[in-house]
Amino acid sequence: MQVVRIGLDLAKYVFDVYGVDCHGKVVLRKTLRRDAVARFFANLPQSLVVMEASNGAHYWARVLSDLGHEVRLMPASYVKSNKNDRNDAEAICEPVSRPSMRFVPPKSIDQLAIQAVHRVVDGWSIG
């Protein structure tokens, strides 16, 4: 009953976790508050953690990678869900097993800072 793949749905305060074993059987469903996420994953064996790509996901990718997990981010357009956090975590976990799945590389702190500067500069238009 070892978790090998985890879908993690990020939100402001409460995160949903959905994990499956090597046979695709559900072995983990949990709701975590933001302050408990790192502690929870620190106590799990190394596994593949998948999240929708977002600014917050890049932060959590760094945290979970530092804990020894393999982290993959996927575009939100690949997640087919009824927009319910619990369903989202499951919908994030499912497509990872497809061989044709494409992922977004996590951005470093420096890359996110440069992106923020570009957004601010692009927002300044001289009219």
Buried (B, 14 or more C-beta within 10 A) or exposed (E): EEBBBBBBBBEEEBBBBBBBBEEEEEBBEEBBEBEEBBEBBEEBEEBBBBBBBEEBBBBBBBBBEEBEBEBBBBEBEBBEBEEEBBBBBBBBBBBBEEEEEEBBEBBEEEEBEEEEEEEEEEEEEEE
